[in-house]
Amino acid sequence: MVMIRVSAEYDPEASVWVAESNDIPLITEADTVEALHRKLPGMVADLIDGDIGSEVKIDLVTHSSFRMSKVA
């Protein structure tokens, strides 16, 4: 089995999740993490060699952060 790690980070200015991988030349964006889940399998299949085996695991790692004001 081949594992492809995809990292996604939320861009609050653009209101999208930006995903990229160091394992394959992938960079994409989606409005939600769920939309990334639906989008990634097709993209990964297009980018990998057909002879790497029958199973590919996509490891999607997400990260988001936000600021908040101190509550009085």
mmCIF file of the C-alpha atoms, coordinates in Angstrom:
data_MODEL
# 
_entry.id   MODEL 
# 
loop_
_atom_site.group_PDB 
_atom_site.id 
_atom_site.type_symbol 
_atom_site.label_atom_id 
_atom_site.label_alt_id 
_atom_site.label_comp_id 
_atom_site.label_asym_id 
_atom_site.label_entity_id 
_atom_site.label_seq_id 
_atom_site.pdbx_PDB_ins_code 
_atom_site.Cartn_x 
_atom_site.Cartn_y 
_atom_site.Cartn_z 
_atom_site.occupancy 
_atom_site.B_iso_or_equiv 
_atom_site.pdbx_formal_charge 
_atom_site.auth_seq_id 
_atom_site.auth_comp_id 
_atom_site.auth_asym_id 
_atom_site.auth_atom_id 
_atom_site.pdbx_PDB_model_num 
ATOM 1  C CA . MET A 1 1  ? 0.000   0.000  0.000   1.00 0.00 ? 1  MET A CA 1 
ATOM 2  C CA . VAL A 1 2  ? 1.177   3.504  -0.828  1.00 0.00 ? 2  VAL A CA 1 
ATOM 3  C CA . MET A 1 3  ? 0.401   6.386  1.538   1.00 0.00 ? 3  MET A CA 1 
ATOM 4  C CA . ILE A 1 4  ? 0.009   9.932  0.240   1.00 0.00 ? 4  ILE A CA 1 
ATOM 5  C CA . ARG A 1 5  ? 0.062   12.611 2.939   1.00 0.00 ? 5  ARG A CA 1 
ATOM 6  C CA . VAL A 1 6  ? -1.933  15.739 2.178   1.00 0.00 ? 6  VAL A CA 1 
ATOM 7  C CA . SER A 1 7  ? -1.766  18.765 4.476   1.00 0.00 ? 7  SER A CA 1 
ATOM 8  C CA . ALA A 1 8  ? -4.611  21.278 4.498   1.00 0.00 ? 8  ALA A CA 1 
ATOM 9  C CA . GLU A 1 9  ? -4.742  24.630 6.190   1.00 0.00 ? 9  GLU A CA 1 
ATOM 10 C CA . TYR A 1 10 ? -7.670  27.013 6.412   1.00 0.00 ? 10 TYR A CA 1 
ATOM 11 C CA . ASP A 1 11 ? -7.163  30.411 4.756   1.00 0.00 ? 11 ASP A CA 1 
ATOM 12 C CA . PRO A 1 12 ? -9.585  32.755 6.534   1.00 0.00 ? 12 PRO A CA 1 
ATOM 13 C CA . GLU A 1 13 ? -9.033  35.585 4.057   1.00 0.00 ? 13 GLU A CA 1 
ATOM 14 C CA . ALA A 1 14 ? -10.093 33.419 1.108   1.00 0.00 ? 14 ALA A CA 1 
ATOM 15 C CA . SER A 1 15 ? -12.505 31.284 3.197   1.00 0.00 ? 15 SER A CA 1 
ATOM 16 C CA . VAL A 1 16 ? -11.120 28.046 1.742   1.00 0.00 ? 16 VAL A CA 1 
ATOM 17 C CA . TRP A 1 17 ? -9.062  25.043 2.778   1.00 0.00 ? 17 TRP A CA 1 
ATOM 18 C CA . VAL A 1 18 ? -5.778  24.919 0.835   1.00 0.00 ? 18 VAL A CA 1 
ATOM 19 C CA . ALA A 1 19 ? -4.356  21.419 0.467   1.00 0.00 ? 19 ALA A CA 1 
ATOM 20 C CA . GLU A 1 20 ? -0.949  20.308 -0.796  1.00 0.00 ? 20 GLU A CA 1 
ATOM 21 C CA . SER A 1 21 ? 1.306   17.278 -0.703  1.00 0.00 ? 21 SER A CA 1 
ATOM 22 C CA . ASN A 1 22 ? 5.057   16.771 -0.652  1.00 0.00 ? 22 ASN A CA 1 
ATOM 23 C CA . ASP A 1 23 ? 4.542   13.206 -1.905  1.00 0.00 ? 23 ASP A CA 1 
ATOM 24 C CA . ILE A 1 24 ? 2.978   14.154 -5.248  1.00 0.00 ? 24 ILE A CA 1 
ATOM 25 C CA . PRO A 1 25 ? 2.630   17.481 -7.109  1.00 0.00 ? 25 PRO A CA 1 
ATOM 26 C CA . LEU A 1 26 ? -0.786  18.283 -5.662  1.00 0.00 ? 26 LEU A CA 1 
ATOM 27 C CA . ILE A 1 27 ? -2.209  21.633 -4.639  1.00 0.00 ? 27 ILE A CA 1 
ATOM 28 C CA . THR A 1 28 ? -5.914  22.386 -4.506  1.00 0.00 ? 28 THR A CA 1 
ATOM 29 C CA . GLU A 1 29 ? -8.532  24.171 -2.466  1.00 0.00 ? 29 GLU A CA 1 
ATOM 30 C CA . ALA A 1 30 ? -12.094 23.568 -1.319  1.00 0.00 ? 30 ALA A CA 1 
ATOM 31 C CA . ASP A 1 31 ? -14.708 25.325 0.767   1.00 0.00 ? 31 ASP A CA 1 
ATOM 32 C CA . THR A 1 32 ? -14.882 22.548 3.368   1.00 0.00 ? 32 THR A CA 1 
ATOM 33 C CA . VAL A 1 33 ? -12.852 19.586 4.598   1.00 0.00 ? 33 VAL A CA 1 
ATOM 34 C CA . GLU A 1 34 ? -15.691 17.343 3.433   1.00 0.00 ? 34 GLU A CA 1 
ATOM 35 C CA . ALA A 1 35 ? -15.330 18.791 -0.082  1.00 0.00 ? 35 ALA A CA 1 
ATOM 36 C CA . LEU A 1 36 ? -11.597 17.953 0.052   1.00 0.00 ? 36 LEU A CA 1 
ATOM 37 C CA . HIS A 1 37 ? -12.505 14.357 0.994   1.00 0.00 ? 37 HIS A CA 1 
ATOM 38 C CA . ARG A 1 38 ? -14.648 14.128 -2.134  1.00 0.00 ? 38 ARG A CA 1 
ATOM 39 C CA . LYS A 1 39 ? -12.118 15.885 -4.402  1.00 0.00 ? 39 LYS A CA 1 
ATOM 40 C CA . LEU A 1 40 ? -8.822  14.254 -3.392  1.00 0.00 ? 40 LEU A CA 1 
ATOM 41 C CA . PRO A 1 41 ? -9.292  10.635 -4.567  1.00 0.00 ? 41 PRO A CA 1 
ATOM 42 C CA . GLY A 1 42 ? -9.801  11.669 -8.200  1.00 0.00 ? 42 GLY A CA 1 
ATOM 43 C CA . MET A 1 43 ? -6.920  14.132 -8.121  1.00 0.00 ? 43 MET A CA 1 
ATOM 44 C CA . VAL A 1 44 ? -4.550  11.630 -6.503  1.00 0.00 ? 44 VAL A CA 1 
ATOM 45 C CA . ALA A 1 45 ? -5.517  8.942  -9.030  1.00 0.00 ? 45 ALA A CA 1 
ATOM 46 C CA . ASP A 1 46 ? -4.692  11.345 -11.875 1.00 0.00 ? 46 ASP A CA 1 
ATOM 47 C CA . LEU A 1 47 ? -1.287  12.210 -10.385 1.00 0.00 ? 47 LEU A CA 1 
ATOM 48 C CA . ILE A 1 48 ? 0.130   8.814  -9.388  1.00 0.00 ? 48 ILE A CA 1 
ATOM 49 C CA . ASP A 1 49 ? 1.567   6.072  -11.555 1.00 0.00 ? 49 ASP A CA 1 
ATOM 50 C CA . GLY A 1 50 ? -0.775  3.245  -12.352 1.00 0.00 ? 50 GLY A CA 1 
ATOM 51 C CA . ASP A 1 51 ? 1.813   0.652  -11.338 1.00 0.00 ? 51 ASP A CA 1 
ATOM 52 C CA . ILE A 1 52 ? 2.269   1.607  -7.664  1.00 0.00 ? 52 ILE A CA 1 
ATOM 53 C CA . GLY A 1 53 ? -0.121  -1.030 -6.432  1.00 0.00 ? 53 GLY A CA 1 
ATOM 54 C CA . SER A 1 54 ? -3.824  -1.446 -6.024  1.00 0.00 ? 54 SER A CA 1 
ATOM 55 C CA . GLU A 1 55 ? -4.233  0.416  -2.731  1.00 0.00 ? 55 GLU A CA 1 
ATOM 56 C CA . VAL A 1 56 ? -3.474  4.031  -1.938  1.00 0.00 ? 56 VAL A CA 1 
ATOM 57 C CA . LYS A 1 57 ? -4.114  5.549  1.477   1.00 0.00 ? 57 LYS A CA 1 
ATOM 58 C CA . ILE A 1 58 ? -4.666  9.302  1.583   1.00 0.00 ? 58 ILE A CA 1 
ATOM 59 C CA . ASP A 1 59 ? -3.704  10.772 4.951   1.00 0.00 ? 59 ASP A CA 1 
ATOM 60 C CA . LEU A 1 60 ? -5.409  14.194 5.154   1.00 0.00 ? 60 LEU A CA 1 
ATOM 61 C CA . VAL A 1 61 ? -3.999  16.328 7.977   1.00 0.00 ? 61 VAL A CA 1 
ATOM 62 C CA . THR A 1 62 ? -5.864  19.572 8.659   1.00 0.00 ? 62 THR A CA 1 
ATOM 63 C CA . HIS A 1 63 ? -4.894  22.627 10.662  1.00 0.00 ? 63 HIS A CA 1 
ATOM 64 C CA . SER A 1 64 ? -6.761  25.790 11.530  1.00 0.00 ? 64 SER A CA 1 
ATOM 65 C CA . SER A 1 65 ? -6.252  28.536 14.055  1.00 0.00 ? 65 SER A CA 1 
ATOM 66 C CA . PHE A 1 66 ? -8.099  31.642 15.112  1.00 0.00 ? 66 PHE A CA 1 
ATOM 67 C CA . ARG A 1 67 ? -7.763  34.633 17.407  1.00 0.00 ? 67 ARG A CA 1 
ATOM 68 C CA . MET A 1 68 ? -10.166 35.684 20.065  1.00 0.00 ? 68 MET A CA 1 
ATOM 69 C CA . SER A 1 69 ? -10.518 38.710 22.250  1.00 0.00 ? 69 SER A CA 1 
ATOM 70 C CA . LYS A 1 70 ? -10.050 38.397 25.964  1.00 0.00 ? 70 LYS A CA 1 
ATOM 71 C CA . VAL A 1 71 ? -13.416 37.989 27.652  1.00 0.00 ? 71 VAL A CA 1 
ATOM 72 C CA . ALA A 1 72 ? -14.067 40.496 30.446  1.00 0.00 ? 72 ALA A CA 1 
# 
